[in-house]
Each structure stands twice: as structure tokens, then as C-alpha cells.
Amino acid sequence: MDVVHFLPSLMEVLDEISDDLASVDAVFQLELTNSQTKIYQLGIRAGKSQWAEGVQFAATCIIKMSVKDFSDLVQGKMNPTMALLTGRVKILGDRKQLQKLQSILKKHYREMPVF
């Protein structure tokens, strides 16, 4: 499964936990690099979430990493703290909203599809 198919699956999870997302107000921009960089955005406001391919909204938090590292993070094969410390993941912007989202997703974690 590729990233484009993974993101709708993530959106289903976010729709299921929309009440918990009420405190998140951000546009997360994922810049994923393989042979080229692709950009995906996840917007969350008032418990509602949507995603877009490309730049559709003004990002409040930009996350840069390789497609493989993103896959490893999603599958729990990579420690997020170590990924940041080693530079495999770069975060620009509002980290507080990202930490909120991370704790909410961790609380509701279920096995996510592999891509």
C-alpha cells in the first residue's frame, strides 16, 4: 500500500476519534521523499479532519522525512524521538499541536495498514 492509499485509512481512524481531536487546530504538512518529494497535508480543526495531496492550506507544522522512515514510524519500527535526534525526521513549526495529535493517536492506536 502506498502513502496515497494509507492516508484515507488514517482519515477513517481520525473520523472515529473526532471528539478527542477537538483540542487540535493545525495543518500538518508531510513532505515525503523517495526519488522525488511529495507533499500531503492533514488539516484538523474542531474535531474535523481532511487531507489533501499537494499544498492546499497554510501549514502550521511541516514534517520532512523519507517514505521509508514514514512507513517505519507508522508501523512502530522506528522510535520517533530517535528519528528526530538523528535527523531522519525534521519538524518545522508548531510542535505542540503535533504532540497533541501524537498522544491522541497513541491512545487510539490500532494496527495501521502497511505500505
Phi and psi in degrees as a GROMACS rama.xvg file:
@    title "Ramachandran Plot"
@    xaxis  label "Phi"
@    yaxis  label "Psi"
@TYPE xy
-94.4641  175.118  ASP-2
-59.2032  -41.1042  VAL-3
-61.5813  -32.0906  VAL-4
-85.3248  -25.8131  HIS-5
-69.7999  -42.4402  PHE-6
-59.772  -41.7833  LEU-7
-61.1478  -34.8641  PRO-8
-63.8681  -40.7472  SER-9
-62.8188  -39.5146  LEU-10
-62.4608  -36.396  MET-11
-60.8681  -43.0143  GLU-12
-62.9663  -45.1149  VAL-13
-63.0319  -37.3088  LEU-14
-63.4476  -36.939  ASP-15
-66.9699  -27.9536  GLU-16
-113.272  27.8429  ILE-17
-57.3384  -32.9428  SER-18
-61.2072  -38.6722  ASP-19
-72.2074  -19.9126  ASP-20
-83.9649  -2.05615  LEU-21
-57.091  -27.4034  ALA-22
-87.2573  -4.13116  SER-23
-96.6126  129.243  VAL-24
-138.614  90.805  ASP-25
-160.6  161.537  ALA-26
-119.794  112.153  VAL-27
-93.6667  127.161  PHE-28
-110.497  118.24  GLN-29
-96.5011  122.187  LEU-30
-111.204  101.824  GLU-31
-106.197  127.223  LEU-32
-110.923  132.783  THR-33
-127.079  -108.995  ASN-34
-82.7336  -18.7732  SER-35
-143.873  167.757  GLN-36
-96.7383  130.93  THR-37
-116.017  144.844  LYS-38
-116.048  133.932  ILE-39
-130.892  145.075  TYR-40
-124.58  141.397  GLN-41
-122.344  113.805  LEU-42
-104.019  133.672  GLY-43
-133.003  124.939  ILE-44
-150.126  129.371  ARG-45
52.8738  40.5788  ALA-46
80.5425  -4.53323  GLY-47
-100.646  141.657  LYS-48
-131.468  150.334  SER-49
-150.998  155.109  GLN-50
-128.081  155.883  TRP-51
-143.17  149.198  ALA-52
-94.1391  131.253  GLU-53
89.3506  -175.081  GLY-54
-94.6718  108.336  VAL-55
-110.149  -27.1269  GLN-56
-132.533  163.302  PHE-57
-74.7204  118.102  ALA-58
-75.8466  139.611  ALA-59
-99.8061  -19.4332  THR-60
-147.137  124.788  CYS-61
-111.025  129.32  ILE-62
-119.301  122.343  ILE-63
-116.679  131.251  LYS-64
-168.236  172.312  MET-65
-80.1449  160.3  SER-66
-60.5327  -41.3383  VAL-67
-63.3677  -44.6293  LYS-68
-63.8193  -38.14  ASP-69
-61.5876  -45.3524  PHE-70
-60.0046  -44.6447  SER-71
-63.7511  -40.1269  ASP-72
-63.8064  -46.6057  LEU-73
-62.021  -37.2562  VAL-74
-84.7471  -1.49565  GLN-75
78.2441  15.2458  GLY-76
-85.5467  -11.7363  LYS-77
-129.153  135.087  MET-78
-76.8481  123.333  ASN-79
-59.6532  -38.5761  PRO-80
-64.3858  -44.8079  THR-81
-66.0265  -36.9544  MET-82
-61.1957  -40.2505  ALA-83
-68.2987  -46.4038  LEU-84
-64.2793  -32.2941  LEU-85
-90.8079  -1.60767  THR-86
81.5082  7.74867  GLY-87
-73.8639  -22.3717  ARG-88
-126.718  131.934  VAL-89
-118.621  135.16  LYS-90
-124.073  127.594  ILE-91
-121.251  137.515  LEU-92
102.897  -149.252  GLY-93
-75.8739  94.5212  ASP-94
-73.6966  -24.8497  ARG-95
-61.9915  -42.3008  LYS-96
-66.7076  -36.8575  GLN-97
-65.1356  -39.9606  LEU-98
-64.6958  -39.0825  GLN-99
-60.2002  -49.3817  LYS-100
-61.3314  -42.1648  LEU-101
-60.5299  -44.4924  GLN-102
-68.1641  -34.9989  SER-103
-67.0757  -45.8615  ILE-104
-64.6016  -37.3276  LEU-105
-63.2977  -40.1392  LYS-106
-62.4317  -35.3988  LYS-107
-107.199  16.1396  HIS-108
-55.3432  134.803  TYR-109
-139.047  165.15  ARG-110
-61.4816  122.99  GLU-111
-94.3932  154.978  MET-112
-64.4152  146.807  PRO-113
-89.1575  141.561  VAL-114
